[in-house]
Amino acid sequence: MKNILIVIDDIEFKYFEFNKLVTNFWFVFEYLRRENKVYITLKNKLFQRRNVPYALVFETHIKNNDIIKEQSPIAKCLNDFDTIFFRPDPPVDIDYINASYVLSYVNKDVFIVNSPSAIRNINEKLYVNEFQGFIPDNIVSADEKIIKEFLFEKKEIIIKPLNRCFGSGVFYLNDKDKNINAILSNATNNYKTQVMVQEYIPKVMQGDKRLVYICGEIFEYCVRKIASNDDFKFNEHNSNTLKPAELTQKEKSMQEVLKNKFEKDGIYTAGLDVIDEKIIEINITSPCFFIKEINEFYNIEFEKIITDKIENYSNKRKSTLLNSQKYFVTN
């Protein structure tokens, strides 16, 4: 039996029940089914005593095929956990970063998914630029002239804030729009805040794929997220906006390239958003794996497959660390 801690989002904590659309609840449920001790907490409930990290945590249980949490928290040392999932939703603001600092004091033999340094140092929008062969052309700037030059070169662009999620603050803009100045000013906070500007990919109207990356593998099970309400982006999670999808050969080839870089950077789980074989975003904070839909589309239990993958990786990692410690002791 292992001790598992999942740092969830505030809204998930407030309405804590087995919502099958929420990836974190599938993790809680599956680890409990395996007879582990599973606790949840929030990023603002992490704390330190000198250099020792703690959290106020809530134990969870399965009852009538649902999950429930204890009402009163207990203080537990984070070094006493086997695996910690750090999965609050963005924005990655100062509170998010401060929580990652506390997690940085956790002993190295505790498996943290994803690593605190990865969450702190990697921007989900900018990180695509590490993989030049698989991405659309883009710039990052707050400057009016630079953005307009890119717009008039590409004719159609997508503007994204660097620290938000769920399509919040994302704009489509073309060079014929009569509100170019107003949109750019709004998106950049009056040209003071950098944004990512990507070339528009027309196939976005057919939806973008969510590829699931877990501990070195991009799974063949994936979904296509379809835009709703005549929008160009996915912003409504329901059965009408999600369809089964297949990986292309180029998308399969991404695995080895991403694996080497992710491993180095401490990224163990990610959600890749892909349009027309181009990665437009790499979600590493709280990626949704669409487990409910994938189970229905492919007649599998994806939560078990994912958890097996994480547990196998965790066990190998722990074995490697133990062998390394034995080597230094004997030498």
TAQUIRA-V755036 format. One record per helix or strand of 3 or more residues. SS is the DSSP state (2 for helix, 1 for strand). FROM is the first residue (numbers start at 1). TO is the last residue. Records with the same first field share a line. If there is no record, write none. Layout:
SS: FROM-TO + FROM-TO
//
This chain:
1: 3-7 + 37-41 + 46-49 + 52-63 + 66-69 + 74-77 + 83-86 + 111-113 + 138-141 + 156-161 + 171-174 + 195-199 + 208-214 + 222-225 + 242-245 + 269-275 + 278-283
2: 10-14 + 23-33 + 43-45 + 78-80 + 94-103 + 116-121 + 126-130 + 132-134 + 144-154 + 180-187 + 202-206 + 249-265 + 291-298 + 302-330
//
